[in-house]
Structure formats: C-alpha cells, structure tokens
C-alpha cells in the first residue's frame, strides 16, 4: 500500500498541473439555466398523454361528477398495449389522468368512494394507476400523472381549507405509492363548489408535496414547465425557454398567450414550453371520432412545429370503452416514428470537414468538429465577447437537402438570438433559411437546396455561441 500511495502522490499532481496549464475554460453559463430535471425532460422531445375516465362511457369531454362508478368497466383493459404503442412511437414518458374533473379516481383512493373500487371492473379490486405504472416500467417508459384540481364530485370542493386537505391527501397517495414520477401535470380548471363558493387552490402546498416525495419530477404549470398557450400542439416561433412568469398589470389575455407561445428573451426563469394536443378532435375517446385520427404527415408536421421550435410535444391518445388504444391510433403512432426515423436517418454533415470564423482559444475541445459529431454533450464555442461568427461545412461533394437541425448547449443557457443559413452559389453566398433563437432544438424546413459548402451564420447572441449540433437532412416532407 505504501508504494502505491507514493506513486499516486507523485504522478497525479504532475499530470494535473500540466493539464491545468493548457486548459481553455468553457464559456461561463448564462443564467437562467435548466435544472438537471428540466434538461432530461427537454431531451425526451415527445411524451404521451392518456386521457381515461368515465367519460369514455358517457361520451362526454367533461364529466359532471354525478356518474355512477358502475358504468366504468373496461373489460379488456391492457395498459401494456398502451405502453407498447407509446414505445413504438418513440415516446419516452406516459402521463395518465389519474383523476379528471369528474372526480372519479382510477386508483382505490382511501379518501373517496368515487373510484374504481366501486366499479365492476376487476370486481372492484382493480387499480388502473398500478397497471399503468407496471406497464410503463415493463416497457422502459417514464411515469407521469395528471390529478385535476377541480373535482365536481367531492362535496368539500368550495370549502377551500377542507378541500385542499382532501386534494393533498390524494396527491400524496400518487406521489408515495407508485414509485418514481418524472412529470406531474396540473391545469387551472376551477369552479364553484356545492356551497356556491369558488375553490381557492393551495398551489404552494401542492408543489411542496411533489418536491418532497418526487424531487426528480418536473411540474407543469408549477414553475418547471409552461403551457404553450394553445391545445393545437404548436409552439411559437421564436420560442425561448427563458420566461418572465409575471405579466404587467395592463397585459391583455392575447398578450399573455403570445408570451406563453414565445417565452421571454433573457427571462427571469428557465421554464420551457410544452405543446399539448390530442390525436383526435377530443381528449377522450368518442366512437364518432374513430375516422378523425390525425394522419402520420400531420403528426410529423406537429413534431416540426413543437419539438422543432424548442418545445416538447405532448400527444394525447385516449383508450376506448374496452380499455384499449384503437387500432388506427396505434398504427399512426408507429407510422409517426417510422417517418421521423426515415427523415433523420442520414446526417449529411456528420463528421465532415469544417471551419469557423472563431474557435474558443483555438482549442480542439471547442472546435467545429464538436458540433458535427452527433454528441449533445460536446459543442463548438467562440471566444467570450464574440457574438457574431460563422461555421462553414464542406460536404465533400454537391448534395441535396431540405432540413437543418440546430441545437445549443443549453446547460450554458439559451444564447443565440439571430442566425441564417447560406450556401455557396458559384462565388457568392446565398441565404436559404433564417431564424431567431435555437435552444434545445430548432428545425428549419425549406425548399430543397443543392450545394457542397454550407454556412451557419450567427448574427447576434446574448453571449458567445455554444452550438452542440449542426445537421442537414433530405427528408420526404
């Protein structure tokens, strides 16, 4: 042991001093920054929502809270089918409506009789939440829950202190009985209780419960993730992950929606947008909508308008009365992933020869190759104070492309605020696409271009650029 210790004390300091002498520091982070949970969430790109409750049996979108639990009997329920379909579609997380506005609980809550335990399904011994969680784990998917704050069945609703206790008890059940959760989803739906009073939700208390029991979870509409301002699955362009949560006193509803869609350049907090949309016209299953499922091309278009605009796509797929995803919905999910895989199969600039107007400290650790290696953890960076510059790629031969993918190293913050793409046309550079901010991912679609040399030109940035990905594709759009 003494010989090993001596060798270590001699060799390690010598190597460390040599490395330190030549090290070029990375760019200083530009706050606000994503937490590790937010970073993991943004990199998921697409998650699946599962809206399921008594509404599947009453043909309603919003239940009344008066439904008899006996109507809930999805005799063929197979949560593994849901999970397999989600996995085939490339989704990383499933989020279940454990309780919607009707107040019917998909788990046997100790705090109400209005739940699966009073239904004929599984002879009253079933737990949809448990089967959902087990299915997610079996297919390698993450788990998320939606628990509606509005409960049209619960008699204490409107008596704010009592109902908040009730709601927190149910939230605690979900947060403590089913293992790790990566996202908890709320909405702001609020009504009057039986006493005629509007319920006042105790949001700080709700959030504290999640932080205590599921600290790795991101909270939708709770500070971690913001609503994108619509239910059409389309983010604004530009779309910043930085955001100022508080609006001005004279801010109109329209201005508030625009702010949700676009974020705030250099905003106070990191609060990326989530673009929610249903694969059908409604959020719950209705037989009349079986012929109205979104096409594969429409789903791909939504991907470009959400994920491709620095947002996350949350796509809802509702089970039918049997407790199954319909065949058409399952086929569309698989087709969606197949087409995306085909579009992004061949990166035309991967590991090609490249140069730049500036490389941070002339250090290979920040060279142009770092933006072309397909590794989200490496990046091309410029020197401090350099907010304009270009990265040029030689494809080696003339090639045709119609899609560009750009990604920033967002662990350092969202920095780029203006850019354009150009190609060498004879002896002159010609612009074929332009944009504002980049963030986690920005996808540009344009009329097909044929060229050998291509440039990304950073026109302006909040700090020196740090680009983790520059890629070009030829896709069937």
C-alpha positions in Angstrom: 0.0 0.0 0.0 2.8 2.4 0.8 4.4 2.1 -2.6 1.0 2.7 -4.4 0.3 5.7 -2.3 3.7 7.2 -3.0 3.3 6.7 -6.8 -0.1 8.4 -6.7 1.1 11.4 -4.8 3.9 11.9 -7.3 2.2 11.2 -10.6 -1.3 12.8 -10.3 -0.2 16.3 -9.3 2.3 16.4 -12.3 -0.4 15.4 -14.8 -3.0 17.8 -13.2 -0.6 20.8 -13.3 0.2 20.1 -17.0 -3.5 19.8 -17.9 -4.3 23.0 -16.0 -1.6 24.9 -17.7 -3.1 24.2 -21.1 -6.8 24.2 -20.3 -9.1 26.6 -22.0 -12.1 27.2 -19.8 -15.6 26.7 -21.2 -17.9 29.6 -21.7 -19.4 31.0 -18.5 -23.1 29.8 -18.1 -25.6 32.5 -18.9 -28.5 32.3 -16.4 -31.2 31.3 -16.1 -30.2 27.7 -16.6 -32.1 24.4 -16.8 -32.1 22.1 -13.8 -31.0 18.5 -14.4 -34.7 17.5 -14.3 -35.6 20.1 -16.9 -32.7 19.2 -19.1 -33.7 15.5 -19.1 -37.3 16.4 -19.8 -36.4 18.6 -22.8 -34.3 15.9 -24.3 -37.2 13.5 -24.2 -38.8 15.5 -27.0 -42.1 13.6 -27.1 -44.4 12.3 -24.4 -47.8 10.6 -24.5 -50.9 11.7 -22.6 -53.5 9.1 -21.7 -57.0 10.6 -21.0 -59.2 8.0 -19.5 -62.2 8.1 -17.1 -65.9 7.6 -17.0 -66.2 10.0 -20.0 -65.3 7.1 -22.3 -68.6 5.5 -21.2 -70.8 8.7 -21.2 -69.5 10.2 -24.5 -68.6 13.4 -22.7 -65.4 15.6 -22.6 -66.1 17.0 -19.1 -67.9 14.7 -16.6 -70.4 16.1 -14.2 -69.2 14.3 -11.1 -72.6 12.5 -10.8 -71.7 9.5 -12.9 -72.3 6.1 -11.3 -69.0 4.2 -10.8 -70.8 1.1 -12.1 -70.6 2.4 -15.7 -66.8 2.0 -15.6 -66.0 -1.4 -16.8 -63.2 -1.5 -19.5 -63.3 -5.3 -19.7 -60.3 -5.7 -22.0 -58.1 -3.0 -20.4 -54.4 -3.7 -21.3 -52.0 -1.0 -20.1 -49.2 -2.9 -21.7 -50.8 -2.3 -25.1 -50.7 1.4 -24.3 -47.1 1.2 -23.3 -46.1 -0.8 -26.4 -47.8 1.6 -28.7 -46.1 4.6 -27.0 -42.7 2.9 -27.2 -43.2 2.1 -30.9 -44.0 5.8 -31.4 -40.7 6.8 -29.8 -42.4 8.4 -26.8 -40.3 8.4 -23.5 -43.0 9.1 -20.9 -46.7 8.4 -20.5 -48.9 10.7 -18.3 -52.2 9.3 -17.0 -55.3 11.2 -16.0 -55.5 9.6 -12.6 -58.4 11.9 -11.8 -60.2 14.3 -14.2 -62.8 17.0 -13.4 -65.5 14.4 -12.8 -63.6 13.3 -9.6 -63.6 9.6 -10.5 -60.3 8.1 -9.3 -58.6 5.5 -11.3 -57.0 4.1 -8.2 -58.7 2.9 -4.9 -58.1 6.2 -3.0 -58.7 6.0 0.7 -60.3 9.4 0.7 -63.3 8.9 -1.5 -65.7 6.1 -2.6 -65.9 7.6 -6.1 -63.3 5.4 -7.6 -62.6 2.1 -9.3 -63.2 0.2 -6.0 -67.0 0.9 -6.6 -66.9 -0.3 -10.2 -67.5 -3.8 -11.6 -64.1 -3.7 -13.3 -61.8 -6.3 -11.7 -64.7 -7.0 -9.3 -63.9 -3.7 -7.5 -60.3 -4.8 -6.8 -58.6 -3.1 -9.7 -56.2 -0.2 -9.8 -55.7 1.4 -13.3 -52.9 3.5 -11.9 -51.0 0.4 -10.7 -51.5 -1.4 -14.0 -50.4 1.8 -15.9 -47.2 2.2 -13.8 -46.3 -1.5 -14.1 -46.8 -1.4 -17.9 -44.6 1.7 -18.2 -41.8 0.1 -16.2 -42.0 -3.1 -18.2 -41.6 -1.2 -21.5 -38.9 1.1 -20.2 -41.1 4.3 -20.1 -41.2 7.0 -17.5 -44.3 7.7 -15.5 -46.3 10.9 -15.2 -49.6 11.8 -13.5 -52.4 14.3 -14.0 -54.5 15.0 -11.0 -57.3 17.5 -11.7 -57.5 20.2 -9.0 -61.2 20.6 -10.0 -63.3 17.9 -8.6 -67.0 18.1 -9.5 -67.9 15.2 -7.2 -66.2 16.0 -4.0 -68.6 17.7 -1.5 -65.8 19.7 0.2 -64.9 21.4 -3.0 -65.5 25.2 -2.5 -64.7 24.9 1.2 -61.1 25.8 0.4 -59.3 24.6 3.5 -61.1 21.2 3.7 -60.8 20.5 0.0 -57.1 21.4 0.0 -56.6 18.8 2.7 -58.5 16.3 0.7 -56.6 17.1 -2.5 -53.2 16.9 -0.8 -54.1 13.5 0.6 -54.9 12.2 -2.8 -51.8 13.8 -4.3 -49.7 12.2 -1.6 -51.1 8.8 -2.4 -50.0 9.2 -6.0 -46.6 10.6 -5.0 -45.8 7.8 -2.5 -47.4 4.6 -3.6 -46.3 4.2 -7.2 -42.6 4.7 -7.5 -40.6 7.4 -9.4 -42.6 10.0 -11.3 -41.0 12.4 -13.9 -43.8 14.8 -14.5 -46.9 16.0 -12.6 -49.5 17.8 -14.7 -52.0 20.3 -13.5 -54.4 22.6 -15.3 -56.1 25.7 -13.9 -59.7 24.5 -14.3 -61.7 25.9 -11.3 -65.4 26.1 -10.5 -67.8 26.6 -7.7 -68.5 24.0 -5.1 -71.9 22.9 -3.7 -71.7 25.9 -1.3 -71.6 28.3 -4.2 -68.0 29.4 -3.5 -65.1 29.2 -5.9 -62.4 26.9 -4.7 -59.0 28.6 -3.9 -56.2 26.1 -4.7 -53.2 26.0 -2.4 -50.6 25.7 -5.1 -47.5 26.2 -2.8 -48.7 23.3 -0.7 -49.4 21.1 -3.7 -46.0 21.8 -5.2 -44.3 21.2 -1.8 -45.7 17.7 -1.7 -44.3 16.9 -5.1 -40.9 18.4 -4.3 -40.8 16.4 -1.1 -41.7 13.0 -2.5 -40.8 13.2 -6.1 -37.9 15.8 -6.3 -36.9 14.5 -9.8 -40.3 15.4 -11.3 -41.0 18.5 -13.4 -44.2 20.2 -12.6 -46.4 21.5 -15.5 -47.7 25.0 -14.7 -45.8 24.9 -11.4 -42.6 26.6 -12.2 -40.7 24.0 -14.2 -42.7 23.8 -17.5 -45.1 26.3 -19.0 -48.2 25.7 -21.2 -47.5 26.8 -24.8 -50.7 28.8 -24.9 -52.9 26.5 -27.1 -54.1 22.9 -27.4 -53.1 22.6 -31.0 -49.6 21.3 -30.4 -47.9 24.3 -32.0 -45.2 26.4 -30.3 -44.5 30.0 -31.2 -41.5 30.9 -33.4 -39.4 32.1 -31.8 -39.8 30.1 -28.6 -37.5 30.9 -25.7 -37.1 28.5 -22.7 -36.4 31.7 -20.7 -39.6 33.3 -19.3 -40.9 36.0 -17.1 -43.8 34.4 -15.1 -45.4 37.7 -14.1 -47.1 39.9 -16.6 -47.6 43.6 -16.4 -50.9 44.8 -14.8 -52.2 46.0 -18.1 -51.3 42.8 -20.0 -54.2 41.6 -22.2 -55.2 38.0 -22.4 -53.9 38.0 -26.0 -50.5 39.3 -24.9 -50.4 36.7 -22.2 -51.0 33.9 -24.8 -48.3 35.3 -27.0 -45.9 35.4 -24.1 -46.6 31.7 -23.4 -46.0 30.8 -27.0 -42.8 32.7 -27.4 -41.2 32.9 -24.0 -39.1 35.9 -22.9 -35.6 36.6 -24.3 -33.4 36.7 -21.3 -36.3 36.0 -19.0 -36.0 35.6 -15.2 -36.5 31.8 -15.0 -35.9 28.7 -17.2 -39.4 27.5 -18.0 -39.6 25.7 -21.3 -42.9 25.2 -23.2 -44.9 22.0 -23.5 -47.1 21.7 -26.6 -50.2 19.6 -25.8 -52.6 18.2 -28.4 -54.8 15.2 -28.9 -54.5 12.7 -31.7 -58.3 13.0 -32.1 -60.6 16.1 -32.0 -61.5 15.3 -28.4 -59.3 14.5 -25.4 -61.4 11.4 -24.5 -62.5 8.6 -26.8 -65.7 9.0 -28.8 -66.8 6.4 -31.3 -67.8 9.2 -33.7 -64.2 10.3 -33.9 -62.7 6.9 -35.0 -62.4 8.2 -38.5 -60.9 11.5 -37.4 -57.5 10.4 -36.2 -54.6 12.6 -37.2 -52.6 11.4 -40.2 -48.9 10.4 -40.0 -48.0 13.5 -42.0 -50.0 15.7 -39.7 -48.2 14.3 -36.6 -44.8 14.8 -38.3 -45.8 18.4 -39.0 -46.7 18.9 -35.4 -43.2 17.5 -34.4 -41.6 20.2 -36.5 -43.8 22.9 -35.1 -43.3 21.8 -31.4 -40.0 19.9 -30.9 -38.6 21.8 -33.9 -39.3 25.1 -32.2 -37.7 24.3 -28.9 -40.7 22.8 -27.2 -41.8 19.3 -26.1 -44.7 17.6 -27.9 -47.3 16.0 -25.5 -49.6 13.9 -27.7 -52.8 12.5 -26.2 -54.2 9.1 -27.1 -57.4 8.1 -25.3 -58.3 4.4 -24.6 -61.8 3.3 -25.7 -64.5 1.6 -23.6 -62.7 -1.7 -23.8 -59.6 0.0 -22.2 -57.5 -0.2 -25.4 -56.0 2.2 -27.8 -57.9 1.8 -31.1 -56.0 0.1 -34.0 -55.9 3.3 -36.1 -54.3 5.3 -33.3 -51.7 2.6 -32.7 -50.9 2.5 -36.4 -50.5 6.2 -36.6 -48.1 6.3 -33.6 -45.9 3.6 -35.3 -46.1 5.4 -38.6 -45.1 8.7 -37.0 -41.9 7.2 -35.6 -41.1 5.3 -38.8 -41.4 8.5 -40.9 -39.3 10.5 -38.4 -36.6 7.8 -38.5 -36.6 7.9 -42.3 -36.3 11.7 -42.4 -33.4 11.9 -39.9 -31.6 8.7 -41.0 -28.7 10.4 -42.8 -27.0 13.5 -41.5 -25.2 14.9 -44.5 -22.7 16.9 -42.4 -21.8 14.3 -39.8 -18.0 14.4 -39.2 -17.4 16.4 -42.4 -14.6 19.0 -42.8 -15.5 22.3 -41.3 -14.0 25.7 -40.4 -15.2 28.7 -38.4 -14.6 32.4 -38.0 -13.6 31.8 -34.4 -12.9 28.8 -32.2 -12.7 29.4 -28.5 -9.0 29.7 -27.5 -8.2 27.7 -30.7 -8.8 24.7 -28.5 -9.8 21.4 -30.1 -12.2 20.9 -27.2 -14.4 23.6 -28.7 -13.7 23.1 -32.4 -16.2 22.9 -35.2 -16.0 19.1 -35.1 -17.8 19.2 -31.8 -21.0 20.5 -33.5 -20.8 17.8 -36.2 -20.1 14.6 -34.1 -23.7 13.8 -33.1 -22.9 14.2 -29.4 -25.2 16.6 -27.5 -22.6 16.9 -24.7 -19.9 18.5 -27.0 -20.1 21.8 -28.7 -18.4 24.4 -30.9 -17.9 27.6 -28.9 -16.5 31.1 -29.7 -14.4 33.4 -27.5 -16.0 35.5 -24.8 -17.5 38.7 -26.2 -17.8 37.2 -29.7 -21.5 37.2 -30.5 -21.2 37.1 -34.3 -19.5 34.5 -36.5 -19.9 31.5 -38.8 -19.4 27.8 -39.0 -18.7 26.5 -42.6 -19.0 22.9 -43.6 -17.6 21.3 -46.8 -19.8 18.3 -47.7 -17.1 16.9 -49.9 -19.4 16.8 -52.9 -22.6 18.5 -54.0 -25.6 17.3 -52.0 -29.3 18.0 -51.8 -31.0 18.8 -48.5 -34.2 20.5 -47.3 -33.9 20.3 -43.4 -31.5 21.8 -41.0 -31.2 20.8 -37.3 -29.6 23.2 -34.8 -29.1 22.6 -31.1 -27.4 24.8 -28.5 -25.5 23.5 -25.4 -28.4 24.6 -23.2 -26.6 23.7 -20.0 -24.9 27.0 -20.6 -28.2 28.8 -21.2 -30.1 29.9 -24.3 -27.7 32.3 -26.1 -28.3 32.7 -29.9 -30.9 35.3 -30.8 -30.5 35.6 -34.6 -28.9 33.4 -37.4 -29.2 32.5 -41.0 -28.1 29.6 -43.2 -26.4 30.1 -46.5 -24.8 28.1 -49.3 -22.0 28.8 -51.8 -23.6 29.5 -55.1 -20.7 29.8 -57.5 -18.6 32.5 -55.9 -21.3 34.1 -53.8 -23.0 33.1 -50.5 -26.8 32.8 -50.8 -29.2 32.8 -47.8 -31.8 29.9 -47.9 -33.1 30.0 -44.3 -33.1 32.3 -41.3 -34.3 32.2 -37.7 -34.0 33.8 -34.3 -33.3 31.7 -31.3 -32.3 28.0 -31.2 -32.5 26.4 -27.7 -32.7 22.6 -27.3 -33.6 22.0 -30.9 -34.5 24.2 -33.9 -35.6 22.5 -37.1 -35.7 24.6 -40.3 -37.6 23.3 -43.4 -37.0 24.9 -46.8 -37.2 24.3 -50.5 -34.5 21.8 -51.4 -31.0 23.2 -51.8 -28.1 21.6 -53.7 -24.7 22.7 -52.6 -21.3 21.5 -51.4 -20.5 24.3 -48.9 -22.9 25.5 -46.3 -22.6 28.1 -43.5 -24.4 28.7 -40.3 -24.1 32.4 -39.6 -24.6 33.7 -36.1 -25.9 37.2 -36.5 -26.4 38.0 -32.8 -26.3 36.3 -29.4 -26.7 37.1 -25.7 -23.3 35.7 -25.2 -20.7 33.8 -27.2 -22.4 30.9 -29.1 -22.1 27.3 -27.9 -23.6 25.0 -30.6 -23.8 21.3 -29.9 -25.4 20.3 -33.3 -25.5 21.4 -36.9 -27.0 18.8 -39.2 -28.6 18.7 -42.6 -31.0 16.2 -44.0 -33.0 15.4 -47.1 -36.5 14.3 -46.0 -39.7 13.5 -47.7 -41.9 16.3 -46.4 
